[in-house]
Amino acid sequence: MDNRLLNYPILLLAFVSAVLLLDPTSLLAQCSMCNAVASAQSAGAAHALNRAILILLVPPVVMMGAILIWAFKYRDSPVQS
């Protein structure tokens, strides 16, 4: 299986990130509890809540991306005993 895109994990990560950022519906997705709170607030407060949700999403995505890059980088290394 010769997949050139998997040879460049940073390019793959950048492509997936661009697709997710260009889709506005995924950026506005919220849990029902957050949606209920945001709909009861003013437009500015709802915007701030949306921004806070996105900011809190960044660290787990970065950590998962780092783990995936590390796994792809060292997947073929020999096991030393």
N, C-alpha and C positions, 0 to 999 in steps of 0.2 A: 504494500500500500504506500504509494508515493504521493503524499499530500504536501505540497509546498507551503501551504498556509500554516500548517502545524509546525513547520520549521522556523517560523517567525512568530513566537507567542506575543511579542509586544505589538506587532502589526495586527494580529488577531484581536487582542484586547482593545486596541485603538478602534478597530472596525466595529466591534460589538458596542463599545461605548458611544461611538458616533451614531449608530443606529438607535440606541436607546435614548440618546439626547435629542435626536431629531423627531422622535415620536411624542407629541405633546400629551397624548392620552395616558401614556405610562407615567409621565411626570405628575399628572394630576390625580393619580390613583391613591386612594386613602382607605384606611379601615373605616368601618361604619361608625365607630365611636368618634374618631377624629373628624369625620364628615359631619356628624351631628353637632359637635362643638364648633366647627368652622362655620356651619350654616347659621348658627345662632349669633355669630360675631359680625363685626363690620367687615368690609372688604379688605381693609388694611390688616386687620388681625388674622383673617383667613389667609392672606398672602404670606404673612409672617409665619403662620403655622405650616404652610406648605414648604416654605424655605427651610424651616427647622427640621422638617421630616427629611428633606433631601440632604441636609448637612449631616444628620445622624446616620444616613445611609452610606455616606462616603467611607468611613473607616472599615466596616465589614467588607465592602466591595474591594477596597485596596488590599486588605489582608488576604482575602480569598484569591485575588489576582496574583499576589506575591507567592502564595502557596502553589497555585497552578503553574506559574512560571518556573518555580523551583522544581516542581515535579517533572515538568517536561524537560527541563535542562539536565536533570540527573537520572532520567528514566532508564538509560542504557549503560550507566556506570556499573562496573563489576562489583560484586559483593566481596568484601575482604573478610577472611575468617581468621 
